[in-house]
Amino acid sequence: MNRKILSFLLVLSMIFCMVATASCGKGNGGDGELKVGFIFLHDENSTYDKNFIDAAKAACDAMGVEYVQKTQIPESNACYEAAVELIDVDGCDIIFADSFGHEEYMIKAAKKYPDVEFCHATGTRAHTEKLDNFHNAFASIYEGRYLAGVAAGLKLNELIEAGKITEADAKMGYVGAFPYAEVMSGYTSFYLGAKSVCPSVTMDVKFTGSWYDEQKEKETAVALIEGGCVLISQHADSMGAPTACEKAGVPNVSYNGSTVSACPNTFIVSSRINWEPYFKYMIECVQNDEAIDADWTGTLETGSVELSDVNEKAAAAGTAEKLAEVKKALMAGEINVFDTANFKVGGETISSYKADVDTDDAFTPDTEVIKDGVFYESSFRSAPYFDIKIDGINLLDE
């Protein structure tokens, strides 16, 4: 064969091999490197989103993978468009979204891109959609909320012992976003933690109708304080409630991170989900070509449920020691947050309850979730489904 033709064929063969290798490389960018795309509802001004943003950076840096983030993505088709851009433009292999309302758009994208993994926080549909590439994740944050409630109850006891309030005045206030199971599970576990050490405690709950509305959260906290609440907690994403408490001199238990720098005189403690373990898990699964759980639930043991440092200036004496004791008991299974012996509904102890686990448009109860006197939260799916209205908690609006 002519040497020129042979050389040409050799070069052509080399080019073909290079193209084939690039197209088969790991990652949509074709460079063999794993890349993760993150979709956040707000930005770092939201304590909720900042918690995810910090964990994403820490996990990706630790795992040595590249990541791209998109902030201020509403719960609309903008989420789907963001996912498409992260895949088609940025070459991401994993897409993660952090807000409940992102779910339907993540599912839409997962159906379009079956070779990309989609992971979603707080969602409910992965186990019923049964898509190999769509996954939900959450954590047993009700245990963290319970611990934070213990700190709140100890503070109420301190106020009672000091003569600043009576046992009958031990009323907490709670700023909630929506009357969803996630919020109800959180405020109920917080209340039960407080009740475990301060039996006379009651709690008023008001909803803002928004995950992030600083002015409304502030106004809601002020209304609760004016209504006789002597300690405030929240499931909302801004600094509105904590700063209102600092101004009024009312003790506060925050969420998703310490607010001690802005509220040094009133902040007691904060619970949060640490998302770094999950982000590492999903990355490792893709790197090792292993399936990601449809429903993944982080725990105290996995390091997914955390408390901030206790602010000794505002907390009752001995709070840190008591929290360590209760945490140990929770991890050993000696305390169950939703032990039905510890709360009543209409004056009665309940022994059976069907929850809406396989969510449909009518929110039809479908799964028995009480066994041996314990409501098993986040066991049948990762996202919370506790939605029982228990005695001692007053919903001022819904």
C-alpha positions in Angstrom: 0.0 0.0 0.0 1.2 3.5 -0.8 3.0 5.0 2.3 1.1 8.3 2.0 -2.2 6.4 2.0 -1.1 4.3 4.9 0.0 7.4 6.9 -3.3 9.1 6.1 -5.3 6.0 7.4 -3.2 5.9 10.5 -3.8 9.5 11.3 -7.5 9.1 10.6 -7.6 6.1 12.9 -5.9 8.1 15.7 -8.4 10.9 15.3 -11.3 8.5 15.4 -10.0 6.9 18.6 -9.6 10.3 20.2 -13.1 11.4 19.3 -14.5 8.0 20.6 -12.7 8.4 23.9 -13.9 11.9 24.4 -17.5 11.0 23.7 -17.4 8.1 26.2 -15.7 10.1 28.9 -17.4 10.5 32.3 -19.5 13.7 32.3 -21.5 15.5 29.7 -18.6 17.8 29.1 -16.8 14.8 27.8 -13.6 15.5 29.7 -13.8 12.6 32.1 -14.4 14.8 35.1 -17.5 14.6 37.3 -19.4 17.9 37.6 -22.3 18.7 40.0 -25.0 21.3 39.4 -26.8 22.9 42.3 -30.2 24.8 42.1 -31.0 27.0 45.1 -34.3 28.8 45.8 -32.6 31.9 47.2 -29.0 32.9 47.9 -26.7 33.2 50.9 -29.0 35.9 52.4 -31.4 33.0 53.2 -30.3 30.9 56.2 -31.9 27.9 54.5 -30.1 28.2 51.2 -26.8 29.3 52.8 -26.9 26.0 54.7 -27.0 24.1 51.4 -24.5 26.4 49.7 -21.9 26.0 52.4 -22.4 22.2 52.4 -22.1 22.0 48.6 -18.8 23.8 48.5 -17.4 21.8 51.4 -18.4 18.4 49.9 -17.3 19.2 46.4 -14.0 20.6 47.6 -13.4 17.5 49.8 -14.3 15.2 46.9 -12.2 17.1 44.4 -15.1 17.6 41.9 -16.2 20.7 40.0 -19.5 22.3 40.7 -21.8 25.0 39.3 -24.5 26.7 41.3 -27.6 28.7 40.3 -29.3 30.9 42.9 -32.6 32.7 43.0 -34.4 29.9 41.1 -38.1 30.0 41.8 -40.4 27.0 42.2 -41.5 27.2 38.6 -40.4 26.0 35.1 -37.4 28.2 35.8 -36.1 25.2 37.8 -36.4 22.9 34.7 -34.7 25.5 32.5 -31.9 25.8 35.1 -31.4 22.1 35.1 -31.3 22.0 31.3 -28.7 24.7 31.2 -26.6 23.0 33.8 -26.6 19.8 31.7 -26.4 21.2 28.1 -24.1 24.2 28.7 -22.2 23.3 31.9 -21.9 19.6 31.4 -23.1 18.5 34.8 -23.6 14.8 35.7 -25.6 15.3 38.9 -28.3 18.0 39.5 -29.4 18.8 43.0 -32.3 21.2 43.9 -33.0 22.4 47.4 -36.7 23.4 47.6 -39.9 21.4 47.9 -41.6 23.2 45.0 -38.7 22.3 42.6 -39.7 18.7 42.6 -42.1 18.5 39.6 -39.6 20.4 37.4 -36.8 18.1 38.5 -38.9 15.1 37.6 -39.6 16.7 34.2 -35.8 17.1 33.6 -35.1 13.6 34.9 -37.4 12.1 32.3 -35.7 14.1 29.5 -32.1 13.2 30.7 -32.1 9.6 31.8 -28.3 9.5 31.9 -28.1 12.3 34.5 -28.7 11.8 38.2 -31.3 14.2 39.8 -31.3 14.6 43.6 -33.9 16.7 45.5 -34.2 17.8 49.1 -37.5 17.5 51.0 -39.4 15.9 48.1 -42.0 13.1 48.3 -42.3 11.5 44.9 -39.1 9.5 44.2 -40.4 6.3 45.7 -43.7 6.5 43.7 -42.3 7.9 40.4 -39.8 5.0 40.3 -37.3 6.8 38.0 -33.9 5.2 38.2 -32.3 8.7 38.1 -34.5 10.7 40.5 -33.9 10.6 44.2 -35.2 12.4 47.4 -33.2 13.1 50.5 -33.9 14.5 53.9 -32.7 13.9 57.5 -34.2 13.1 60.9 -34.1 16.8 61.8 -37.0 16.2 64.2 -34.3 14.9 66.5 -32.4 18.1 66.2 -35.6 20.1 66.7 -36.4 18.0 69.8 -32.9 18.8 71.2 -33.4 22.5 70.5 -36.7 22.2 72.3 -35.0 20.8 75.4 -32.8 23.9 75.4 -35.9 26.0 75.2 -37.6 24.2 78.0 -34.6 24.6 80.2 -34.7 28.4 79.5 -38.4 28.5 80.5 -37.6 26.7 83.7 -34.9 29.2 84.5 -37.4 32.1 83.9 -39.9 30.3 86.2 -37.3 29.7 88.9 -36.2 33.3 88.7 -39.8 34.5 89.2 -39.9 36.2 85.8 -42.8 34.1 84.7 -45.2 31.6 86.3 -45.6 28.0 85.1 -48.9 29.1 83.4 -47.0 31.8 81.5 -44.6 29.3 79.9 -45.8 29.9 76.4 -43.6 29.7 73.3 -44.2 31.1 69.9 -43.3 29.6 66.6 -43.0 31.3 63.2 -43.9 28.7 60.5 -43.8 29.1 56.8 -46.6 26.8 55.7 -48.9 24.3 57.4 -47.0 21.5 55.6 -46.0 18.2 57.2 -42.4 19.2 57.2 -43.2 22.3 59.3 -45.7 20.5 61.5 -43.2 17.7 62.2 -40.6 20.4 63.1 -42.7 22.5 65.5 -44.2 19.4 67.1 -40.8 17.8 67.9 -39.6 21.2 69.2 -42.6 21.4 71.5 -42.2 17.9 72.7 -38.5 18.5 73.5 -39.5 21.6 75.6 -42.3 19.7 77.3 -40.0 16.9 78.3 -38.3 19.2 80.7 -41.0 21.9 81.3 -44.4 20.1 81.6 -46.5 23.2 81.7 -45.3 24.6 78.3 -47.8 25.5 75.6 -47.0 27.0 72.1 -48.7 29.3 69.7 -47.9 28.9 66.0 -48.4 31.5 63.2 -47.8 30.9 59.5 -46.3 33.5 57.1 -47.3 31.8 53.9 -43.7 32.2 52.6 -40.4 30.4 53.1 -38.6 33.7 53.0 -40.2 37.0 53.9 -38.0 38.9 56.4 -40.5 41.7 57.1 -43.4 39.2 57.6 -41.4 36.9 59.7 -40.4 39.9 61.9 -44.0 41.0 62.2 -45.1 37.5 63.0 -42.5 37.2 65.8 -43.6 40.6 67.2 -47.3 39.5 67.2 -46.4 36.3 69.0 -44.4 38.2 71.6 -47.3 40.7 72.1 -49.6 37.7 72.5 -47.7 36.6 75.5 -45.0 34.2 74.1 -41.8 34.4 76.2 -39.6 32.4 73.8 -39.7 32.2 70.0 -38.5 29.6 67.4 -39.1 29.3 63.7 -39.2 27.3 60.5 -38.7 30.2 58.1 -35.6 31.3 56.3 -34.7 34.9 57.1 -33.3 36.8 60.1 -36.7 38.4 60.7 -37.7 36.5 63.8 -34.3 36.4 65.5 -33.7 40.1 65.1 -37.2 40.9 66.4 -36.4 38.8 69.4 -33.1 40.6 70.0 -34.8 43.9 69.8 -37.5 42.8 72.3 -35.1 41.0 74.6 -36.9 37.7 74.1 -35.0 34.3 74.0 -34.8 32.8 70.6 -34.0 29.3 69.1 -33.2 29.7 65.5 -32.9 27.3 62.6 -30.2 26.4 60.0 -27.3 28.0 61.8 -26.2 30.2 64.7 -27.5 33.8 64.8 -25.3 34.7 67.8 -23.3 37.4 65.9 -26.5 39.3 65.2 -28.4 38.3 68.3 -25.8 37.9 71.1 -28.2 38.5 74.0 -31.1 36.3 73.0 -29.9 33.5 70.7 -29.8 30.1 72.6 -29.1 27.4 70.1 -29.9 26.3 66.5 -30.6 23.0 64.8 -29.8 22.3 61.2 -29.4 19.6 58.6 -25.8 19.2 57.6 -26.1 18.3 53.9 -22.4 17.6 53.4 -22.7 13.9 54.1 -25.5 13.5 51.5 -23.6 15.4 48.9 -20.5 13.2 49.4 -22.8 10.1 49.3 -24.4 11.0 46.0 -21.0 11.9 44.4 -19.5 8.6 45.6 -22.4 6.7 44.2 -21.9 8.2 40.7 -18.1 7.8 40.9 -18.5 4.1 41.8 -21.4 3.5 39.4 -23.7 2.6 42.3 -27.4 3.3 42.7 -28.4 6.3 44.8 -31.2 5.6 47.3 -34.6 6.7 46.1 -35.2 8.0 49.7 -32.1 8.8 51.8 -32.5 9.9 55.4 -29.5 11.3 57.3 -29.4 10.9 61.1 -27.5 12.0 64.1 -25.2 9.1 63.5 -24.3 10.1 59.9 -23.6 13.7 61.1 -26.5 15.0 59.1 -28.4 16.4 62.1 -26.5 19.0 64.1 -26.8 21.6 66.8 -24.8 24.8 66.9 -22.8 25.7 70.0 -24.9 26.8 72.9 -24.8 30.5 73.6 -24.0 30.5 77.3 -25.0 34.2 77.6 -28.6 33.4 76.8 -29.1 29.7 77.6 -29.9 28.3 81.0 -27.1 27.0 83.1 -26.2 23.3 82.3 -27.9 23.4 78.8 -24.9 22.0 76.9 -24.5 19.1 79.4 -28.2 18.2 79.2 -28.2 18.3 75.4 -25.3 15.9 75.3 -27.2 13.6 77.6 -30.4 13.7 75.6 -28.5 13.3 72.3 -26.8 10.1 73.6 -30.2 8.7 74.6 -31.7 9.5 71.2 -28.8 7.8 69.4 -29.2 4.8 71.7 -32.9 4.5 71.0 -33.8 5.2 74.6 -35.8 8.3 73.6 -38.2 8.3 70.6 -39.3 11.8 69.7 -42.8 10.8 68.7 -43.5 8.4 71.5 -47.3 8.5 71.6 -47.2 8.3 75.4 -45.8 11.8 75.4 -48.6 13.6 73.6 -52.4 13.6 73.4 -54.9 14.4 70.6 -58.2 15.7 71.9 -57.3 14.4 75.4 -56.6 10.9 74.1 -53.5 8.8 73.4 -53.5 7.6 69.9 -52.4 4.0 68.9 -52.9 4.1 65.2 -52.5 6.7 62.4 -52.4 6.5 58.6 -50.2 9.2 57.0 -50.1 10.5 53.5 -46.8 8.8 52.5 -47.6 8.1 48.8 -48.6 11.6 48.1 -51.4 12.3 45.7 -53.4 15.4 44.8 -55.9 14.7 47.6 -53.3 13.9 50.2 -55.0 10.6 50.9 -53.8 8.8 54.1 -52.3 5.5 52.9 -49.7 4.1 55.3 -49.9 3.0 59.0 -47.0 4.8 60.7 -47.5 4.0 64.4 -46.0 0.8 65.7 -45.5 -0.3 69.3 -46.5 3.2 70.5 -44.1 5.2 68.3 -44.9 7.3 65.3 -42.1 6.4 62.8 -41.2 9.6 61.1 -39.0 9.6 57.9 -39.0 5.8 57.8 -41.4 5.1 55.0 -40.0 8.0 52.9 -37.3 10.6 53.7 -39.5 13.7 53.8 -41.6 14.2 56.9 -45.2 13.2 57.0 -46.1 13.9 60.7 -49.2 16.1 60.4 -51.0 15.4 63.6 -52.4 18.4 65.6 -51.5 17.6 69.2 -52.8 19.1 72.4 -50.8 22.0 73.8 -50.0 23.6 70.4 -52.4 26.3 69.3 -52.5 27.2 65.5 -53.5 30.8 65.3 -54.0 30.7 61.6 -53.7 28.2 58.8 
